[in-house]
């Protein structure tokens, strides 16, 4: 295991928070993710189902969790099913959890081999009226139907027990996952710290003539060296005008003198993610125009962290609009927007944000939830809550001028003052220039 042992208290507490939201006489079933196939006989890296990991801490395929919290037999209230290993499996695939190790990781006393799952389910289905099934209900998910083991199990279960009452587990998981515990915040902070060291390494490496993919390699070297499994998401290393492609992934161009370099790159740790963006001058010095735009974006970052991120505030209807109005003022000062046009738009409360003039230069959202998923799940009502972890990532994109600037930090939302998990990562233009000059 690359990462340090996580206390089983985290997963026990997560289950205890979920149980009161479940219906009486109900059974809840969650499945592990599958190992995704690439082509032929090749497979990609296994990434655990976030909900299952949140409730068990088990980072292994072919794992199932059953919760039946009001069962009269205490041993039937929490049952973890894992794959039984063998000498042959150990030779080809390495170590798999024993029952005792699974209990240590998850805090679940009752652990059985996965072959026992179906007989247990049949018993519990006879004794209960409601079955909670899981499904990917992330607002931005475009995963195909029947993609996952949980999708196929849902169809199988509903065919086998058509008269049961079925309920959605996802909305309940979204509510308990949005608020991060102290253990989770510590894991996200570790991912941020690894990311910080990667950024420090890159500041010493970047100069005219290096290739974007060489910078990507510097990040990856540092991340893996520190026990991360690698990137939290596909890295964006975008020099010059490439920064104006929001999801630029080619990372194959040469960094030229005078260019800015936008890097949206971060590490994961123990399945928890960080998310960082910095924009630095390839030559080590911002031009006056680049510096003016940079400082405008940085002021928006500071405004969000210091004033606008507040528990209870509606994310889309309030927060994003407040940031948009502040961005309009910055774009006016930069000579990019006409003050009269902005004033007229502000009088029209029915004008959609997507149709306002500022969207030419700032066309994406400001913040998203962060945790076991980079775009972590949030309840449908969409408000900031205490101990929610969110990104702050404004940007200004100027293809006509050949550069774009985005800055991003990860923040814990607190009523008594937000906690910037990346406060130690250089972001002030003067500090970045000084560090690059020293290198």
C-alpha positions in Angstrom: 0.0 0.0 0.0 1.5 3.4 -1.0 -0.5 5.5 1.4 -0.5 5.3 5.2 -3.1 3.3 6.9 -6.4 5.2 7.3 -8.1 4.7 10.7 -11.2 2.5 10.4 -13.0 5.1 12.5 -13.5 7.2 9.3 -15.5 4.4 7.5 -17.4 3.4 10.7 -18.5 6.9 11.2 -19.5 7.3 7.6 -21.8 4.3 7.9 -23.2 5.6 11.1 -24.1 8.8 9.4 -25.8 7.0 6.6 -27.9 4.5 8.6 -30.4 7.0 10.1 -31.3 8.1 6.6 -32.3 4.6 5.5 -35.9 3.3 5.6 -37.0 0.8 8.2 -37.0 -2.9 7.0 -34.5 -2.1 4.3 -31.4 -3.6 2.7 -28.7 -1.4 1.1 -26.3 -2.9 -1.4 -23.1 -1.4 -2.9 -20.6 -2.9 -5.3 -17.0 -2.3 -6.0 -15.9 -0.9 -9.4 -14.6 -3.2 -12.1 -11.2 -3.3 -13.6 -11.7 -1.4 -16.9 -10.6 -3.2 -20.0 -8.5 -1.3 -22.5 -8.3 -3.7 -25.5 -7.4 -7.2 -26.3 -6.3 -8.7 -22.9 -5.1 -5.4 -21.5 -6.7 -3.6 -18.5 -6.3 -0.2 -17.0 -5.6 0.7 -13.4 -8.3 -0.1 -10.9 -10.1 2.8 -9.3 -12.5 2.0 -6.6 -16.2 3.0 -6.5 -16.1 6.2 -4.4 -19.3 5.4 -2.4 -18.0 1.9 -1.5 -14.7 3.3 -0.4 -16.4 6.0 1.6 -18.2 3.4 3.6 -15.6 0.6 3.9 -12.1 1.8 3.0 -11.6 -1.3 0.9 -9.6 -0.6 -2.2 -10.1 -3.9 -3.9 -12.2 -5.3 -6.8 -15.0 -7.8 -6.3 -16.2 -6.4 -3.0 -19.8 -5.9 -1.9 -21.3 -4.2 1.1 -24.7 -5.0 2.6 -26.3 -2.8 5.3 -29.5 -4.1 7.0 -29.4 -1.8 10.1 -32.5 -3.0 12.0 -32.0 -6.7 11.6 -32.5 -8.6 14.9 -29.2 -10.5 14.4 -26.4 -8.0 14.9 -24.1 -10.0 12.6 -26.5 -9.3 9.7 -26.6 -5.5 10.0 -23.2 -4.9 8.3 -21.7 -7.6 6.0 -18.7 -7.1 3.8 -18.1 -9.6 1.0 -14.6 -9.9 -0.5 -12.9 -12.1 -3.0 -11.3 -15.3 -1.6 -7.7 -15.5 -2.6 -5.5 -18.5 -3.5 -1.9 -19.4 -4.1 -2.5 -18.9 -7.9 -4.1 -15.5 -7.5 -1.2 -14.5 -5.2 1.3 -15.5 -7.8 -0.4 -13.6 -10.7 -2.0 -10.6 -8.9 -0.3 -10.3 -5.5 -1.8 -9.9 -2.1 -5.6 -9.8 -1.5 -7.3 -8.9 1.8 -7.9 -11.7 4.3 -11.1 -11.5 6.3 -9.2 -10.3 9.3 -7.5 -7.5 7.3 -10.8 -6.5 5.8 -12.2 -6.0 9.3 -9.2 -4.0 10.3 -9.6 -1.7 7.3 -13.3 -1.2 7.4 -14.3 -1.7 11.0 -16.9 -4.3 9.9 -16.9 -7.5 12.0 -18.8 -9.7 9.6 -16.7 -10.5 6.5 -17.6 -13.3 4.1 -16.3 -14.6 0.8 -18.2 -13.2 -2.2 -19.6 -16.6 -3.1 -21.9 -16.2 -0.1 -23.4 -13.0 -1.3 -26.4 -14.3 -3.2 -27.7 -16.7 -0.5 -27.4 -13.9 2.0 -29.3 -11.5 -0.3 -32.1 -13.9 -0.8 -32.5 -14.3 2.9 -32.5 -10.5 3.6 -34.8 -9.8 0.6 -37.4 -12.2 2.1 -37.2 -10.4 5.5 -37.3 -6.8 4.3 -39.6 -4.6 2.1 -37.2 -2.0 0.7 -34.0 -2.3 -1.3 -31.6 0.7 -1.7 -29.6 0.5 -4.9 -26.8 2.7 -6.0 -26.4 4.6 -9.2 -24.1 7.3 -10.6 -26.4 10.4 -10.3 -23.7 13.0 -10.6 -25.2 16.0 -12.5 -22.4 16.0 -15.1 -22.1 12.2 -15.6 -22.5 10.9 -19.1 -21.7 7.3 -18.3 -23.6 4.8 -20.6 -26.3 2.7 -19.1 -25.2 -0.8 -18.0 -21.6 0.5 -17.8 -20.9 -0.6 -14.3 -21.4 -3.7 -12.1 -24.0 -1.8 -10.1 -25.9 -1.0 -13.2 -26.1 -4.7 -14.2 -26.9 -5.7 -10.6 -29.8 -3.3 -10.4 -31.5 -4.9 -13.4 -30.8 -8.4 -12.1 -32.2 -7.6 -8.6 -35.3 -5.9 -9.9 -36.0 -8.8 -12.1 -35.6 -11.2 -9.2 -37.6 -9.2 -6.7 -40.1 -7.1 -8.8 -42.5 -6.5 -5.9 -40.0 -4.9 -3.5 -39.9 -1.1 -3.0 -36.8 0.3 -4.5 -35.1 3.5 -3.4 -32.2 5.6 -4.6 -29.1 5.5 -2.5 -27.3 8.3 -4.4 -29.1 11.3 -2.9 -28.3 10.0 0.6 -24.6 9.4 -0.2 -24.4 12.9 -1.7 -25.5 14.4 1.5 -23.1 12.5 3.8 -20.2 12.9 1.4 -20.4 16.6 0.9 -19.3 17.4 4.5 -15.7 16.3 5.0 -14.5 14.8 8.3 -11.2 15.7 9.9 -9.7 12.4 8.6 -10.8 13.3 5.0 -9.5 16.8 5.2 -6.2 15.5 6.4 -6.0 13.2 3.3 -7.0 16.0 0.9 -4.3 18.2 2.6 -1.7 15.4 2.0 -2.7 15.4 -1.7 -2.3 19.2 -1.7 1.1 19.0 -0.1 2.3 16.5 -2.7 1.0 18.8 -5.4 2.8 21.7 -3.8 6.1 19.9 -4.1 5.4 19.0 -7.7 4.8 22.7 -8.5 8.0 23.7 -6.7 9.9 21.2 -8.8 8.4 22.6 -12.0 9.1 26.2 -11.1 12.8 25.2 -11.0 12.5 23.3 -14.4 10.5 25.6 -16.7 12.4 27.7 -19.2 12.1 28.5 -22.9 12.5 25.4 -25.0 11.1 22.8 -22.6 8.2 20.7 -23.9 4.8 20.6 -22.2 5.1 16.8 -21.8 8.5 17.2 -20.1 6.8 19.4 -17.5 4.0 16.8 -17.1 6.8 14.2 -16.4 8.3 16.4 -13.7 5.0 16.6 -11.9 4.4 12.8 -12.2 7.9 12.0 -10.9 7.3 14.0 -7.8 3.8 12.7 -7.2 4.8 9.0 -7.5 7.9 9.6 -5.5 5.8 10.7 -2.5 3.3 7.8 -2.5 0.6 9.1 -4.8 -0.7 6.9 -7.5 -0.3 9.8 -9.9 -2.5 12.5 -11.3 -5.9 13.2 -9.8 -7.1 13.9 -13.4 -5.7 14.2 -16.8 -3.1 17.0 -16.6 -3.4 20.2 -18.5 0.0 21.7 -19.4 -0.9 24.5 -21.8 1.6 27.1 -23.1 0.7 30.2 -25.0 -2.6 30.1 -26.8 -3.1 26.5 -25.7 -4.3 27.9 -22.4 -7.5 29.1 -24.1 -8.6 25.5 -24.7 -10.2 24.8 -21.4 -9.6 21.0 -21.5 -6.3 21.0 -23.4 -4.7 17.6 -23.1 -2.2 17.3 -25.9 0.7 18.6 -23.8 3.0 18.3 -26.9 4.2 21.9 -27.7 7.4 23.7 -27.0 7.3 26.5 -24.4 8.3 29.7 -26.1 10.0 32.8 -24.6 7.4 35.3 -23.6 4.6 32.7 -23.3 2.6 32.1 -20.2 2.2 28.5 -19.1 -1.1 27.4 -17.6 -0.8 24.2 -15.6 -3.9 22.5 -14.2 -2.2 19.6 -12.5 -2.7 17.9 -9.1 -2.1 14.7 -7.2 -4.3 12.2 -5.6 -3.6 10.5 -2.3 -5.5 7.4 -0.9 -8.3 8.0 -3.4 -8.7 11.6 -2.3 -7.9 14.4 -4.7 -6.4 17.8 -4.9 -6.9 20.3 -7.8 -4.4 23.0 -8.6 -4.0 25.6 -11.4 -1.2 28.0 -11.7 -0.1 30.2 -14.6 3.6 31.1 -14.8 5.8 33.1 -17.2 8.0 30.7 -19.3 10.8 33.3 -19.3 10.4 34.0 -15.5 8.9 37.5 -15.9 5.3 38.6 -16.6 4.9 41.4 -19.2 2.9 44.4 -17.9 -0.2 43.2 -19.7 0.1 39.7 -18.5 0.7 40.9 -14.9 -2.4 43.1 -15.1 -4.6 40.2 -16.1 -3.0 37.9 -13.6 -3.6 40.3 -10.7 -7.2 40.7 -11.8 -7.7 36.9 -11.6 -5.9 36.7 -8.3 -8.2 39.4 -6.8 -11.2 37.2 -7.7 -9.5 34.2 -5.9 -9.0 36.3 -2.8 -12.5 37.7 -2.9 -14.0 34.2 -3.1 -11.9 32.7 -0.3 -12.1 35.7 2.0 -15.7 36.9 1.6 -18.0 35.0 -0.8 -17.7 31.4 0.2 -20.2 31.1 3.1 -22.1 28.1 4.4 -25.7 28.2 3.4 -25.2 30.3 0.3 -26.7 28.9 -2.9 -23.9 28.0 -5.2 -25.4 28.8 -8.6 -28.1 31.4 -7.8 -26.0 33.5 -5.4 -22.3 32.7 -5.4 -21.6 32.3 -9.1 -23.5 35.5 -9.8 -21.6 37.4 -7.2 -18.3 36.3 -8.7 -19.6 37.2 -12.2 -20.4 40.7 -11.2 -16.9 41.1 -9.6 -15.3 39.7 -12.8 -17.3 42.2 -14.9 -15.6 45.0 -12.9 -12.2 43.5 -13.5 -12.8 43.1 -17.2 -13.9 46.7 -17.5 -10.7 47.9 -15.8 -8.7 45.7 -18.2 -10.4 47.4 -21.2 -12.1 44.2 -22.3 -15.7 45.2 -21.5 -17.7 48.4 -22.1 -19.0 49.7 -18.8 -22.3 51.0 -20.4 -23.0 47.5 -21.8 -22.4 45.9 -18.5 -24.6 48.5 -16.7 -27.5 47.7 -19.2 -27.1 44.0 -18.7 -27.2 44.4 -14.9 -30.6 46.0 -15.2 -32.0 42.9 -16.9 -32.4 40.3 -14.1 -33.8 37.8 -16.6 -30.8 37.8 -18.9 -29.1 34.3 -18.5 -25.5 34.4 -17.4 -24.5 32.5 -20.5 -25.6 35.4 -22.7 -23.8 38.2 -20.7 -20.7 39.9 -22.2 -18.2 38.7 -19.6 -18.7 35.1 -20.8 -16.5 35.8 -23.8 -13.6 35.9 -21.4 -14.7 33.8 -18.5 -17.0 31.0 -19.6 -16.8 28.3 -16.9 -17.9 27.9 -13.3 -15.9 29.2 -10.3 -16.1 26.3 -7.8 -16.9 22.6 -7.6 -16.9 20.2 -4.8 -13.7 18.1 -4.3 -13.0 14.8 -2.5 -13.1 11.2 -3.5 -14.0 12.5 -6.9 -12.4 15.5 -8.5 -15.8 16.9 -9.3 -17.2 15.5 -6.1 -20.9 14.8 -5.5 -23.2 17.5 -4.0 -26.9 17.4 -3.0 -29.4 18.6 -5.6 -30.2 21.8 -3.6 -26.6 23.0 -4.2 -25.6 25.1 -1.2 -22.3 25.5 0.6 -22.1 23.6 3.9 -19.7 23.6 6.8 -16.6 21.5 6.1 -17.3 21.2 2.4 -14.2 21.1 0.3 -14.4 23.2 -2.9 -12.1 24.6 -5.5 -11.8 28.3 -6.4 -10.8 28.7 -10.0 -11.6 31.9 -11.9 -9.9 32.6 -15.2 -9.6 35.1 -18.0 -9.0 33.8 -21.5 -7.7 36.0 -24.3 -7.1 34.1 -27.5 -6.7 37.4 -29.4 -3.7 38.2 -27.2 -2.3 34.7 -27.2 -2.6 33.8 -23.5 -5.1 32.7 -20.8 -4.8 32.8 -17.1 -6.5 30.6 -14.5 -5.7 30.2 -10.8 -7.1 27.6 -8.5 -6.8 26.7 -4.8 -8.7 24.1 -2.7 -10.7 25.4 0.3 -12.5 24.1 3.3 -15.7 26.1 3.8 -16.1 27.3 7.4 -18.5 29.8 9.0 -15.7 31.2 11.1 -13.3 31.6 8.3 -12.4 29.4 5.3 -9.3 27.2 5.3 -7.1 27.4 2.2 -5.5 24.0 1.8 -3.1 25.5 -0.8 -2.2 28.7 1.1 1.5 27.5 1.1 1.7 27.1 -2.6 3.1 30.2 -4.3 0.4 32.3 -6.1 1.5 35.9 -5.9 3.2 37.0 -9.1 6.2 38.6 -7.3 6.8 35.3 -5.4 6.6 33.2 -8.6 9.0 35.5 -10.4 11.4 35.5 -7.5 11.4 31.7 -7.2 12.0 31.3 -11.0 14.8 33.8 -10.9 16.5 31.8 -8.0 16.4 28.6 -10.0 
